[in-house]
């Protein structure tokens, strides 16, 4: 049998632990601050905010989510009046944008998100962060 590393020494397990810990902590901070939103809903808001024009399929692809998950998230955000749909020119799709309420909600939550990003990386220099992004991008390219 081939020898393997202990799980805690496997790079991908470490990445997964960091990812899950950050998600869990971020979610707790959102709720503590009074925001009834999940991290996945935040990511959808962020992507819509960043996009000049985006439809549901592009959103799913950009966020590595299946279409059914994006539909569920969008339905919640539409119910909360944070996102609106507008018909696309080809009539088969619709474009997504933030409502005025959604833009304000985004701006308010961004303060917490930026605080958390700073907290999570406070012991890592800018150069180290840039190197980490570069290395993770290389891994992602190897997967594709």
PyMOL commands that set and color helices and strands:
alter all, ss='L'
color gray80, all
select helices_A, chain A and resi 7-9+11-32+39-50+56-62+67-79+100-121+126-143
alter helices_A, ss='H'
color red, helices_A
select strands_A, chain A and resi 54-55+83-87+94-98
alter strands_A, ss='S'
color yellow, strands_A
deselect
rebuild
show_as cartoon
